[in-house]
Amino acid sequence: MPAPHAPRALGSVPFVKGEPINYILIDCEEIALTINDAIAPMKPEQRADAMARAISRVFQHEYLHIHRRTSHHDETGVFASALSRRFLVAPDPPTSPSATPAAAVIESVGAL
């Protein structure tokens, strides 16, 4: 019987002398292991979309470490210290039909 999987970090940003460097490591294998049970019943294209969403959310989380220049976390949301399987694979929230894709992205990061 294989040993149980010991979870690792899904992503990381190195810090040097307390400052984040502009480098993001995303562990796609760990993300796949983390979400596998949730996406197994899905059709192949749905699994690919869910994996892409999970990778994107881990990237957003790690990018915030660089942008905010901190190793601290929020209590909830994409900048929480742990991202749940459910959060990682959840469908994207709907956007306004009149919003362009670029505006939706900019709005989601709080630039508008």
N, C-alpha and C positions, 0 to 999 in steps of 0.2 A: 504494500500500500504506500503510495507516495506521501511524503511529508506535506502537511498543510502549508499553503502559501502564506508567507510572512510579508505583509504589504510594505512597499517602499514608497517614497515620495513620488508623486506623479510628475512633478517638475521642480525646478529649483533655479535660483539666481545666486551666483556666488557674491559674497560680500568681502571686501578687502578694507581693513581698518574701519569697519563699521559702515562702509559705503557700498551700495550695489554697483556691480560693473554691468555694462551693457551686453550681457550674455544670458540667454535663457536656454536651459536644458529641459526638454520634454521627453519623458520616458513613455513612448508609445506602447511598448510591451506591457508595462505596468498598468497603463490606462486600459488596454484591451483585457487584461486579467481582471481588473476592477469591475468593468462593465459587462463582462461576458455573459453572466447569468441573466442580466436585464435585456440583452439584445439577442440572445440565442433564438427566441421564438420568432424574431422578425425575418422578413424577406431580405435577401442579400443587399438590395439597394438601400433598404431602410437601415440595415446594420452599418453600411458604409456611411450613411448620413449621420447616424447616431455617434459613430466613432469620430467623424469630423467635428461634430458639435462638442464632444468631450475634449478633444484636443484643443479646440478653440477656447473653451472655458478654462482649461488649465493654462493656456498661453495668456489669456486675459489676466488671470490671477497673478502669474509670474511677472507680467508686464507692469502690473500695479506696484509691485515691489520696487521696480526701477523708477517708475513715474513718481511715486510717493516717497522714494528714497528711504524706505523703512523695511524692517523685517517683521514688524508687527502686523496683526490681522484685525479684520472686523469680526463681529460676532456672527453675522449672517451674510448670505449672498456670495458673489464670486470671489470676494476677498476674505472669506472665512478661512480659518486655519485648516479645516478639512472640508473637502467637497464631496457630497454624498453621491452615490451611484445614481440616485434618482435625479439630482440636480445636473449631473454630467450629461445624461441622455435625454432630458426633458426637451420637448419641442421648443423652438424659439417662440417668444411671445409674438402675437400678431402686430403688424405695423399698420399705420394709416394707409388706405389704398392710394392716396394722393402722394404719399412720400416716395421719393426716389430711393433706390438702394443706397446711394452714397449718403443721403440725408438721414436715412434710418440708422446707418452705422455711426455717423457723427453724433446723432441724437442719443444713441445708446451709450456712448462713452461720456456724455455730458458736455459736449462742446457747443451745443446749440441751446 
